[in-house]
């Protein structure tokens, strides 16, 4: 046995990455995170956990690839780096989980604040950006998707269950339960009813897309197959959709859109969509978001072939933006390699796009897309914990994506942010 006298500051060395993370956090403006705190000095109420600590914990957790609040709470007790951050303050998984997703606007402003700082230091110049989508698995199960008839039936049962719970107040069995148990049962029943109502609210949008798909499919065998499909919605996460994943299978997922500056490889735009295809008008909103965050104009926008839409080419040309996106392969094998040849009915925007993509300079510029977006996607999936999103809803999923992108920027540009 040995008696050890140790200062909490000695838990990590002077060059430990956690010190760098906290130094960056201390330079950021976190006033938006403090607004929901009701306890104030001189007023009654429980002391709130300092937002600087919680922001530092989640940034360092994402840098270490930790995406679970329970795992982060465990690390705060076992790992020296997280213990140094806490400095003796205790945190639990529920506090960490709520903080992660309950401050969407404040987190979005913090992300913009970091990007603006990099722009001011001439590190980020968004004249040329690359955009790509990453389909990330969500926690909804594949078996949780139900058709409209089944959803209506489940909703009817859920409403009846809520009414029955309210009528059991005077029953002996209900009186034997503690107040905590009664409240838990009531909340569970109401949350189930709410999730079913949210699922049914998604049906009109899915029916509209189904009608558009039937119109495109035509009258052949494939069209018949499309018409036989019925829209299905998850009863656990109404905004999740079954998407084709990189492994070739289909899973409930969300489409995380990332825009990256090709010069610095900093992430300058984040959005989460429930659209499984990128060709649904996702490029222009992302371009607008990048311009709002940085205060600069995007002149060249690099995309993969999945984003190709004639309407986007036309609008980008009208806005003075050069769109770099490869053409879709010709259906006829004899016409392969001729997709960029001018045609009689081409508009001015389409002719300019074809000329741009066929030129040697355009091909050289487009090489930056894979070198930028693919490396950033791999970094987030391999090292920043963007492997599976365990929260429900697009707004919360967007918070998770913002934390990962923010951790990426802090990790790669900490020295610049501290200068």
C-alpha positions as CSV (number, residue, x, y, z in Angstrom):
1,X,0.0,0.0,0.0
2,X,1.1,3.5,-0.7
3,X,-0.3,6.9,0.1
4,X,-0.2,9.1,-3.0
5,X,-0.6,12.9,-2.9
6,X,-1.7,14.0,-6.3
7,X,-3.1,17.2,-7.8
8,X,-6.0,16.7,-10.2
9,X,-4.1,18.7,-12.7
10,X,-1.4,16.0,-12.8
11,X,-3.8,13.5,-14.2
12,X,-2.7,14.4,-17.8
13,X,0.6,15.7,-19.2
14,X,1.2,19.2,-20.5
15,X,0.9,18.0,-24.1
16,X,-2.2,15.9,-23.7
17,X,-4.9,16.6,-26.4
18,X,-7.6,17.2,-23.8
19,X,-5.8,20.4,-22.7
20,X,-5.9,21.6,-26.3
21,X,-9.6,20.9,-26.5
22,X,-10.4,22.8,-23.3
23,X,-8.2,25.7,-24.3
24,X,-10.3,26.0,-27.5
25,X,-13.5,25.8,-25.6
26,X,-12.5,28.6,-23.2
27,X,-11.9,30.9,-26.2
28,X,-15.4,30.3,-27.6
29,X,-18.6,32.2,-26.8
30,X,-21.0,29.8,-25.1
31,X,-23.5,32.3,-23.9
32,X,-26.3,30.7,-26.0
33,X,-25.9,27.5,-24.0
34,X,-26.4,29.4,-20.7
35,X,-29.8,30.9,-21.7
36,X,-31.9,27.9,-20.7
37,X,-30.3,27.8,-17.2
38,X,-33.0,28.9,-14.7
39,X,-30.8,29.0,-11.6
40,X,-29.1,32.3,-11.1
41,X,-26.8,33.8,-8.5
42,X,-28.9,35.2,-5.6
43,X,-31.9,33.1,-6.6
44,X,-33.1,29.8,-5.3
45,X,-32.5,26.7,-7.4
46,X,-30.0,23.9,-7.9
47,X,-26.6,24.9,-9.4
48,X,-26.4,24.1,-13.1
49,X,-23.4,22.2,-14.6
50,X,-21.2,24.6,-16.4
51,X,-21.9,24.4,-20.2
52,X,-18.1,24.8,-20.8
53,X,-17.6,21.5,-19.1
54,X,-20.3,19.7,-21.1
55,X,-19.2,21.2,-24.4
56,X,-15.6,20.1,-23.6
57,X,-16.7,16.6,-22.7
58,X,-18.7,16.1,-25.9
59,X,-16.0,17.6,-28.1
60,X,-13.3,15.4,-26.6
61,X,-15.7,12.4,-26.7
62,X,-16.3,12.9,-30.5
63,X,-12.6,13.4,-31.1
64,X,-12.1,10.0,-29.3
65,X,-14.9,8.4,-31.4
66,X,-17.3,8.1,-28.5
67,X,-21.0,8.5,-29.5
68,X,-22.8,7.1,-26.4
69,X,-23.8,9.2,-23.4
70,X,-23.5,6.1,-21.1
71,X,-20.0,5.4,-22.4
72,X,-19.0,9.0,-21.9
73,X,-20.4,8.9,-18.3
74,X,-18.3,5.8,-17.7
75,X,-15.2,7.4,-19.1
76,X,-15.7,10.3,-16.8
77,X,-15.0,7.9,-13.9
78,X,-12.3,5.7,-15.4
79,X,-10.3,7.7,-18.0
80,X,-7.7,10.2,-16.9
81,X,-8.4,12.7,-19.7
82,X,-12.2,12.9,-18.9
83,X,-11.6,13.0,-15.2
84,X,-9.2,15.9,-15.7
85,X,-12.0,17.7,-17.7
86,X,-14.6,17.1,-14.9
87,X,-12.3,18.3,-12.2
88,X,-14.3,16.5,-9.5
89,X,-17.7,17.5,-10.9
90,X,-20.0,14.4,-11.3
91,X,-22.0,13.9,-14.5
92,X,-24.5,11.2,-15.4
93,X,-25.6,9.8,-18.7
94,X,-29.0,11.5,-18.6
95,X,-27.5,15.0,-18.2
96,X,-25.0,14.3,-21.0
97,X,-27.6,12.9,-23.3
98,X,-30.0,15.8,-22.8
99,X,-27.2,18.4,-23.3
100,X,-26.1,16.7,-26.5
101,X,-29.4,17.2,-28.3
102,X,-31.3,20.0,-26.5
103,X,-29.3,22.9,-27.7
104,X,-29.6,22.7,-31.5
105,X,-29.6,26.4,-32.2
106,X,-26.7,27.1,-29.8
107,X,-24.7,24.3,-31.3
108,X,-25.4,25.5,-34.8
109,X,-24.1,29.0,-33.8
110,X,-21.1,27.5,-32.2
111,X,-20.3,25.6,-35.4
112,X,-20.6,28.9,-37.3
113,X,-18.5,30.7,-34.8
114,X,-15.6,28.2,-35.4
115,X,-15.9,28.5,-39.2
116,X,-16.0,32.3,-39.0
117,X,-12.8,32.3,-37.0
118,X,-11.1,30.1,-39.6
119,X,-12.3,32.4,-42.3
120,X,-11.0,35.5,-40.5
121,X,-7.6,33.8,-40.2
122,X,-7.6,33.1,-44.0
123,X,-7.5,29.4,-43.4
124,X,-10.9,28.7,-45.0
125,X,-11.9,30.1,-48.4
126,X,-15.2,28.7,-49.7
127,X,-14.9,29.8,-53.3
128,X,-14.7,26.1,-54.1
129,X,-16.6,23.6,-51.9
130,X,-17.2,19.8,-52.2
131,X,-20.4,18.2,-51.1
132,X,-21.2,14.6,-50.4
133,X,-23.8,12.6,-48.5
134,X,-23.2,9.9,-45.9
135,X,-26.0,7.4,-45.1
136,X,-25.8,6.7,-41.4
137,X,-27.7,3.9,-39.6
138,X,-30.2,4.9,-37.0
139,X,-31.5,3.0,-34.1
140,X,-34.9,2.2,-35.6
141,X,-35.4,-1.5,-36.3
142,X,-36.2,-2.7,-39.8
143,X,-39.3,-4.5,-38.3
144,X,-40.7,-1.3,-36.9
145,X,-42.0,-0.1,-40.3
146,X,-45.8,-0.5,-40.6
147,X,-48.4,0.2,-43.3
148,X,-51.2,2.7,-42.8
149,X,-53.8,0.2,-41.7
150,X,-51.6,-1.2,-39.1
151,X,-50.5,2.2,-37.9
152,X,-54.2,3.3,-37.4
153,X,-54.9,0.1,-35.5
154,X,-51.9,0.5,-33.2
155,X,-52.8,4.2,-32.6
156,X,-56.3,3.2,-31.6
157,X,-55.0,0.7,-29.1
158,X,-52.5,3.2,-27.7
159,X,-55.2,5.8,-27.1
160,X,-57.3,3.3,-25.4
161,X,-54.4,2.3,-23.2
162,X,-53.8,5.9,-22.1
163,X,-57.5,6.2,-21.2
164,X,-57.4,3.0,-19.2
165,X,-54.3,4.2,-17.2
166,X,-56.1,7.4,-16.3
167,X,-59.2,5.4,-15.2
168,X,-57.1,3.1,-12.9
169,X,-56.4,5.8,-10.4
170,X,-58.8,4.4,-7.8
171,X,-58.0,0.7,-8.4
172,X,-56.1,-1.2,-5.6
173,X,-53.3,-2.4,-7.9
174,X,-52.7,1.1,-9.2
175,X,-52.6,2.5,-5.6
176,X,-49.9,0.0,-4.7
177,X,-47.5,1.5,-7.2
178,X,-45.2,4.3,-6.2
179,X,-45.7,7.7,-7.7
180,X,-42.5,7.2,-9.8
181,X,-43.9,3.9,-11.2
182,X,-47.3,5.5,-12.0
183,X,-45.6,8.4,-13.7
184,X,-43.3,6.1,-15.7
185,X,-46.3,4.0,-17.0
186,X,-48.2,7.1,-18.0
187,X,-45.3,8.7,-19.8
188,X,-44.5,5.5,-21.7
189,X,-48.1,5.2,-22.9
190,X,-48.3,8.8,-24.0
191,X,-44.9,8.7,-25.7
192,X,-46.0,5.6,-27.7
193,X,-49.2,7.4,-28.8
194,X,-47.2,10.4,-29.8
195,X,-44.7,8.3,-31.9
196,X,-47.6,6.7,-33.7
197,X,-49.2,10.0,-34.4
198,X,-45.9,11.3,-35.8
199,X,-45.6,8.2,-38.0
200,X,-49.1,8.7,-39.4
201,X,-48.3,12.3,-40.1
202,X,-45.5,11.2,-42.5
203,X,-47.9,9.2,-44.7
204,X,-49.2,12.1,-47.0
205,X,-45.6,12.9,-48.0
206,X,-44.8,9.3,-48.7
207,X,-48.0,8.8,-50.7
208,X,-47.0,11.8,-52.8
209,X,-43.6,10.4,-53.5
210,X,-45.2,7.0,-54.3
211,X,-47.4,8.6,-56.9
212,X,-44.4,10.3,-58.5
213,X,-42.5,7.1,-58.6
214,X,-45.5,5.3,-60.2
215,X,-45.7,8.0,-62.9
216,X,-42.0,7.7,-63.7
217,X,-42.0,3.8,-63.7
218,X,-44.6,3.6,-66.5
219,X,-46.8,0.6,-67.3
220,X,-44.3,-2.2,-67.6
221,X,-43.4,-5.0,-65.2
222,X,-41.3,-2.6,-63.1
223,X,-44.2,-0.1,-63.0
224,X,-46.5,-2.8,-61.7
225,X,-44.0,-3.7,-59.0
226,X,-43.8,0.0,-58.0
227,X,-47.6,0.3,-57.9
228,X,-47.9,-2.7,-55.6
229,X,-45.7,-1.1,-52.9
230,X,-47.3,0.5,-49.9
231,X,-45.7,3.3,-47.9
232,X,-44.4,2.2,-44.5
233,X,-43.3,4.3,-41.6
234,X,-41.3,3.3,-38.5
235,X,-43.2,3.3,-35.2
236,X,-40.1,4.2,-33.2
237,X,-38.5,6.9,-35.4
238,X,-41.0,8.4,-37.8
239,X,-38.4,10.4,-39.8
240,X,-36.1,7.5,-40.5
241,X,-36.2,5.9,-44.0
242,X,-35.0,2.7,-45.4
243,X,-31.9,3.5,-47.5
244,X,-29.4,1.6,-49.5
245,X,-26.2,1.4,-47.5
246,X,-22.6,1.2,-48.7
247,X,-22.7,-2.6,-48.1
248,X,-25.4,-3.0,-50.6
249,X,-28.2,-3.7,-48.1
250,X,-31.1,-1.6,-47.0
251,X,-31.4,-0.3,-43.4
252,X,-33.2,2.5,-41.5
253,X,-30.9,5.5,-41.9
254,X,-30.6,9.3,-42.4
255,X,-28.6,11.1,-45.1
256,X,-26.0,13.3,-43.5
257,X,-24.9,16.0,-46.0
258,X,-21.4,17.5,-45.5
259,X,-19.9,20.5,-47.4
260,X,-16.1,20.8,-47.2
261,X,-13.7,23.6,-48.3
262,X,-11.3,22.0,-50.8
263,X,-8.4,24.2,-49.9
264,X,-8.3,23.6,-46.1
265,X,-10.5,20.5,-45.9
266,X,-12.5,22.1,-43.1
267,X,-16.2,21.1,-42.8
268,X,-18.2,24.3,-43.6
269,X,-21.8,22.9,-43.9
270,X,-23.8,20.2,-42.2
271,X,-27.4,19.0,-42.9
272,X,-29.4,15.9,-42.2
273,X,-32.0,14.7,-44.6
274,X,-34.5,11.8,-44.7
275,X,-34.1,11.6,-48.5
276,X,-32.4,8.4,-49.6
277,X,-31.3,9.9,-52.9
278,X,-29.0,12.9,-53.3
279,X,-30.9,14.0,-56.5
280,X,-33.7,15.7,-54.5
281,X,-32.4,19.3,-54.6
282,X,-29.9,19.0,-51.7
283,X,-27.1,21.0,-53.4
284,X,-28.6,24.5,-53.5
285,X,-29.7,24.7,-49.8
286,X,-26.2,23.5,-48.7
287,X,-24.6,26.2,-50.9
288,X,-26.8,28.8,-49.2
289,X,-25.9,27.5,-45.8
290,X,-22.2,27.7,-46.5
291,X,-22.5,31.3,-47.7
292,X,-24.5,32.3,-44.6
293,X,-22.0,30.7,-42.2
294,X,-18.9,32.2,-43.9
295,X,-20.2,35.5,-45.4
296,X,-18.4,34.5,-48.6
297,X,-19.7,33.5,-52.0
298,X,-19.4,29.9,-53.4
299,X,-18.1,30.1,-57.0
300,X,-17.5,26.4,-57.7
301,X,-19.6,23.5,-56.3
302,X,-18.2,20.0,-56.7
303,X,-20.7,17.1,-56.5
304,X,-20.9,13.4,-57.4
305,X,-23.1,12.0,-60.1
306,X,-25.9,11.2,-57.7
307,X,-26.8,15.0,-57.4
308,X,-27.2,15.6,-61.1
309,X,-30.4,17.4,-61.9
310,X,-31.1,19.7,-64.8
311,X,-33.0,22.2,-62.6
312,X,-30.0,22.5,-60.3
313,X,-27.7,23.2,-63.3
314,X,-30.0,25.9,-64.5
315,X,-30.3,27.6,-61.1
316,X,-26.6,27.4,-60.4
317,X,-25.8,29.0,-63.8
318,X,-28.3,31.8,-63.1
319,X,-26.6,32.5,-59.8
320,X,-23.1,32.6,-61.3
321,X,-22.0,29.3,-59.7
322,X,-20.0,26.7,-61.7
323,X,-21.4,23.2,-61.0
324,X,-19.0,20.3,-61.4
325,X,-21.0,17.1,-61.5
326,X,-20.3,14.1,-63.9
327,X,-23.1,13.1,-66.3
328,X,-25.1,9.9,-65.9
329,X,-23.9,7.0,-68.2
330,X,-26.0,6.6,-71.4
331,X,-28.5,3.8,-71.3
332,X,-27.4,2.7,-74.8
333,X,-24.0,1.1,-74.6
334,X,-23.1,2.5,-78.0
335,X,-23.5,6.1,-76.7
336,X,-21.2,5.6,-73.8
337,X,-18.5,8.3,-73.7
338,X,-20.7,10.7,-75.7
339,X,-22.7,12.1,-72.8
340,X,-21.0,15.5,-72.8
341,X,-21.4,16.1,-76.5
342,X,-23.6,19.2,-77.3
343,X,-27.1,18.5,-78.4
344,X,-29.5,20.8,-80.3
345,X,-32.0,21.2,-77.5
346,X,-29.4,22.1,-74.8
347,X,-29.8,25.3,-72.9
348,X,-27.0,27.8,-72.3
349,X,-26.5,26.4,-68.8
350,X,-26.3,22.8,-69.9
351,X,-23.9,23.7,-72.8
352,X,-21.6,25.5,-70.3
353,X,-21.8,22.6,-67.9
354,X,-20.9,20.0,-70.6
355,X,-18.0,22.2,-71.9
356,X,-16.7,22.6,-68.4
357,X,-16.8,18.9,-67.5
358,X,-15.3,17.9,-70.8
359,X,-12.3,20.3,-70.6
360,X,-9.0,19.2,-69.1
361,X,-9.1,22.1,-66.6
362,X,-12.6,20.9,-65.4
363,X,-11.4,17.3,-65.0
364,X,-8.4,18.5,-62.9
365,X,-10.7,20.6,-60.7
366,X,-13.1,17.7,-60.2
367,X,-10.3,15.5,-58.8
368,X,-10.5,17.6,-55.6
369,X,-14.0,16.2,-54.8
370,X,-12.9,12.7,-54.0
371,X,-9.7,13.9,-52.3
372,X,-11.7,16.1,-50.1
373,X,-15.2,14.7,-49.4
374,X,-14.1,11.0,-49.2
375,X,-11.3,11.6,-46.7
376,X,-13.6,13.7,-44.5
377,X,-16.3,11.1,-44.6
378,X,-13.8,8.4,-43.7
379,X,-12.5,10.5,-40.8
380,X,-15.9,11.0,-39.3
381,X,-17.0,7.4,-39.7
382,X,-13.7,5.9,-38.5
383,X,-12.5,8.3,-35.8
384,X,-15.4,10.7,-34.8
385,X,-18.1,8.2,-33.9
386,X,-20.4,8.9,-36.9
387,X,-21.2,5.2,-37.3
388,X,-24.7,4.9,-35.9
389,X,-27.1,7.6,-34.6
390,X,-28.9,6.4,-31.5
391,X,-31.3,9.4,-31.1
392,X,-34.7,9.8,-32.7
393,X,-35.7,12.5,-35.2
394,X,-33.9,14.7,-37.7
395,X,-33.4,17.6,-35.3
396,X,-31.5,15.4,-32.8
397,X,-29.7,13.6,-35.6
398,X,-28.5,16.9,-36.9
399,X,-27.1,17.8,-33.4
400,X,-25.1,14.5,-33.4
401,X,-23.7,15.4,-36.9
402,X,-22.8,18.9,-35.8
403,X,-20.9,17.6,-32.8
404,X,-18.9,15.2,-35.0
405,X,-18.2,18.0,-37.6
406,X,-17.3,20.4,-34.8
407,X,-14.9,17.9,-33.2
408,X,-13.3,17.3,-36.6
409,X,-12.7,21.1,-37.1
410,X,-11.3,21.5,-33.6
411,X,-9.1,18.5,-33.9
412,X,-7.5,19.6,-37.2
413,X,-7.4,23.4,-36.7
414,X,-6.9,23.8,-32.9
415,X,-3.5,25.5,-33.3
416,X,-5.1,28.1,-35.7
417,X,-8.1,28.7,-33.3
418,X,-5.7,29.2,-30.4
419,X,-3.4,31.6,-32.3
